[in-house]
Amino acid sequence: MDGFEAVLAAVPSDRWLSPSPCEGWAAVDVAGHVTAGLLVIEMRAAGRPLPQDDPDWREVAGADPVASWRTVRARTMAELSPEALDRTIPLAFGDVVTLREWLEGYSPELLVHTWDLARATGQQVELDADLVRSALETSERLAPRGRAVGKVGPEVGVADGAGDQARLLALFGRDPAA
C-alpha cells in the first residue's frame, strides 16, 4: 500500500486522464479501482456484504484521489483486527478462505496497478523486490484462473532471464518494456 500511495501522491495534476496500460482506463480509473479494492477489504473485514456490481471507479477516486485513498486506507486498516482476519469469506471461484489467506494473495493487484498508475502518469517505479518475488509465486498459480474468467489479459512474452518484476507484469498482460 505504501508503494501505491507514493505513486498516487506523485501524480501530476494534469495527468489524471492520461491513458493507462489497462485498456479503456485512465490514471484516475486505476486510482479508483485500487481504492475500491480497499473498500472491498474493509467490507469483508467488517463482515458486511459486498455490492453486486463494481462501482464507478472515477466516483470512488473522487475529486481528490489521494485524499480518497488515504481515507479508505485508514478505515480499512482500522477494521483489520485479528478476529476480522480469521473471518471466513466466500470467493468468486466458489472457494471459502479466511480473510488473512485472501489478503496474502492480494499483493499482485496492488503491485501491478502501482506500475499501471506510474506508467499512465509518466513515473518510473521499481517495485519492492521481495514483494514482487512473493507476488510472482502467487500469481503463477492464480493468473490462469483469472484469465479463464476474463479478469486477466493474455500473458506477454518476455526475454529469457527477465527479472521478477518484468515476469510479474507480463503474466498480467503488461508489456514491461513499453
Contacts in CASP RR format, 6 or more apart in sequence:
PFRMAT RR
TARGET T0000
AUTHOR 0000-0000-0000
METHOD contacts of the structure
MODEL  1
MDGFEAVLAAVPSDRWLSPSPCEGWAAVDVAGHVTAGLLVIEMRAAGRPL
PQDDPDWREVAGADPVASWRTVRARTMAELSPEALDRTIPLAFGDVVTLR
EWLEGYSPELLVHTWDLARATGQQVELDADLVRSALETSERLAPRGRAVG
KVGPEVGVADGAGDQARLLALFGRDPAA
1 38 0 8 1.000
1 73 0 8 1.000
1 110 0 8 1.000
3 110 0 8 1.000
3 114 0 8 1.000
3 125 0 8 1.000
3 127 0 8 1.000
3 128 0 8 1.000
4 34 0 8 1.000
4 69 0 8 1.000
4 110 0 8 1.000
4 113 0 8 1.000
4 114 0 8 1.000
4 117 0 8 1.000
5 66 0 8 1.000
5 69 0 8 1.000
5 70 0 8 1.000
5 73 0 8 1.000
7 114 0 8 1.000
7 117 0 8 1.000
7 118 0 8 1.000
7 121 0 8 1.000
7 123 0 8 1.000
7 125 0 8 1.000
8 31 0 8 1.000
8 65 0 8 1.000
8 66 0 8 1.000
8 69 0 8 1.000
8 117 0 8 1.000
9 66 0 8 1.000
10 121 0 8 1.000
10 123 0 8 1.000
11 27 0 8 1.000
11 31 0 8 1.000
11 65 0 8 1.000
11 66 0 8 1.000
11 117 0 8 1.000
11 121 0 8 1.000
11 123 0 8 1.000
12 121 0 8 1.000
15 27 0 8 1.000
15 120 0 8 1.000
15 121 0 8 1.000
15 122 0 8 1.000
16 26 0 8 1.000
16 27 0 8 1.000
16 28 0 8 1.000
16 31 0 8 1.000
16 65 0 8 1.000
16 121 0 8 1.000
17 26 0 8 1.000
17 27 0 8 1.000
17 28 0 8 1.000
18 26 0 8 1.000
18 27 0 8 1.000
18 120 0 8 1.000
18 121 0 8 1.000
18 122 0 8 1.000
19 25 0 8 1.000
19 26 0 8 1.000
19 120 0 8 1.000
20 26 0 8 1.000
20 27 0 8 1.000
20 29 0 8 1.000
20 30 0 8 1.000
20 116 0 8 1.000
20 117 0 8 1.000
20 119 0 8 1.000
20 120 0 8 1.000
21 115 0 8 1.000
21 116 0 8 1.000
21 119 0 8 1.000
21 120 0 8 1.000
21 174 0 8 1.000
21 175 0 8 1.000
21 178 0 8 1.000
22 29 0 8 1.000
22 30 0 8 1.000
22 33 0 8 1.000
22 113 0 8 1.000
22 116 0 8 1.000
25 33 0 8 1.000
25 57 0 8 1.000
25 116 0 8 1.000
26 120 0 8 1.000
27 117 0 8 1.000
27 120 0 8 1.000
27 121 0 8 1.000
28 57 0 8 1.000
28 58 0 8 1.000
28 61 0 8 1.000
28 65 0 8 1.000
29 57 0 8 1.000
29 58 0 8 1.000
29 61 0 8 1.000
30 57 0 8 1.000
30 113 0 8 1.000
30 116 0 8 1.000
30 117 0 8 1.000
30 120 0 8 1.000
31 57 0 8 1.000
31 61 0 8 1.000
31 65 0 8 1.000
31 68 0 8 1.000
31 69 0 8 1.000
31 117 0 8 1.000
32 57 0 8 1.000
32 58 0 8 1.000
32 60 0 8 1.000
32 61 0 8 1.000
32 62 0 8 1.000
32 65 0 8 1.000
32 68 0 8 1.000
33 57 0 8 1.000
33 60 0 8 1.000
33 113 0 8 1.000
34 69 0 8 1.000
34 109 0 8 1.000
34 110 0 8 1.000
34 113 0 8 1.000
34 117 0 8 1.000
35 60 0 8 1.000
35 61 0 8 1.000
35 65 0 8 1.000
35 68 0 8 1.000
35 69 0 8 1.000
35 72 0 8 1.000
36 54 0 8 1.000
36 55 0 8 1.000
36 57 0 8 1.000
36 60 0 8 1.000
37 109 0 8 1.000
38 69 0 8 1.000
38 72 0 8 1.000
38 73 0 8 1.000
38 76 0 8 1.000
39 55 0 8 1.000
39 60 0 8 1.000
39 72 0 8 1.000
39 76 0 8 1.000
40 50 0 8 1.000
41 76 0 8 1.000
41 79 0 8 1.000
41 80 0 8 1.000
41 99 0 8 1.000
41 103 0 8 1.000
41 106 0 8 1.000
42 72 0 8 1.000
42 75 0 8 1.000
42 76 0 8 1.000
42 79 0 8 1.000
43 49 0 8 1.000
43 50 0 8 1.000
44 50 0 8 1.000
44 84 0 8 1.000
44 87 0 8 1.000
44 89 0 8 1.000
44 99 0 8 1.000
44 102 0 8 1.000
45 76 0 8 1.000
45 79 0 8 1.000
45 80 0 8 1.000
45 81 0 8 1.000
45 84 0 8 1.000
45 85 0 8 1.000
45 87 0 8 1.000
45 99 0 8 1.000
46 79 0 8 1.000
46 84 0 8 1.000
47 84 0 8 1.000
47 87 0 8 1.000
60 68 0 8 1.000
61 68 0 8 1.000
62 68 0 8 1.000
84 99 0 8 1.000
85 98 0 8 1.000
85 99 0 8 1.000
85 100 0 8 1.000
85 103 0 8 1.000
86 98 0 8 1.000
86 99 0 8 1.000
86 100 0 8 1.000
87 98 0 8 1.000
87 99 0 8 1.000
88 96 0 8 1.000
88 97 0 8 1.000
88 98 0 8 1.000
88 99 0 8 1.000
89 96 0 8 1.000
89 97 0 8 1.000
89 98 0 8 1.000
89 99 0 8 1.000
89 102 0 8 1.000
90 96 0 8 1.000
91 97 0 8 1.000
91 102 0 8 1.000
92 149 0 8 1.000
93 145 0 8 1.000
93 149 0 8 1.000
104 138 0 8 1.000
105 135 0 8 1.000
105 138 0 8 1.000
105 142 0 8 1.000
107 131 0 8 1.000
107 134 0 8 1.000
107 135 0 8 1.000
107 138 0 8 1.000
108 135 0 8 1.000
108 136 0 8 1.000
108 138 0 8 1.000
108 139 0 8 1.000
108 142 0 8 1.000
108 168 0 8 1.000
108 172 0 8 1.000
111 127 0 8 1.000
111 131 0 8 1.000
111 132 0 8 1.000
111 135 0 8 1.000
111 168 0 8 1.000
112 168 0 8 1.000
112 169 0 8 1.000
112 172 0 8 1.000
112 174 0 8 1.000
114 125 0 8 1.000
114 127 0 8 1.000
115 125 0 8 1.000
115 127 0 8 1.000
115 165 0 8 1.000
115 169 0 8 1.000
115 174 0 8 1.000
116 174 0 8 1.000
117 123 0 8 1.000
118 124 0 8 1.000
118 125 0 8 1.000
119 178 0 8 1.000
126 165 0 8 1.000
127 165 0 8 1.000
127 168 0 8 1.000
129 164 0 8 1.000
129 165 0 8 1.000
132 164 0 8 1.000
132 165 0 8 1.000
132 168 0 8 1.000
133 164 0 8 1.000
135 168 0 8 1.000
136 164 0 8 1.000
136 167 0 8 1.000
136 168 0 8 1.000
136 171 0 8 1.000
139 168 0 8 1.000
139 171 0 8 1.000
139 172 0 8 1.000
140 171 0 8 1.000
143 152 0 8 1.000
143 155 0 8 1.000
143 171 0 8 1.000
143 172 0 8 1.000
146 152 0 8 1.000
147 153 0 8 1.000
147 154 0 8 1.000
147 155 0 8 1.000
152 172 0 8 1.000
152 173 0 8 1.000
153 172 0 8 1.000
153 173 0 8 1.000
154 173 0 8 1.000
155 170 0 8 1.000
155 171 0 8 1.000
155 172 0 8 1.000
155 173 0 8 1.000
156 169 0 8 1.000
156 170 0 8 1.000
156 173 0 8 1.000
156 174 0 8 1.000
156 175 0 8 1.000
156 176 0 8 1.000
157 170 0 8 1.000
158 166 0 8 1.000
158 167 0 8 1.000
158 170 0 8 1.000
158 176 0 8 1.000
162 170 0 8 1.000
162 176 0 8 1.000
165 176 0 8 1.000
166 176 0 8 1.000
166 177 0 8 1.000
169 175 0 8 1.000
169 176 0 8 1.000
170 176 0 8 1.000
END
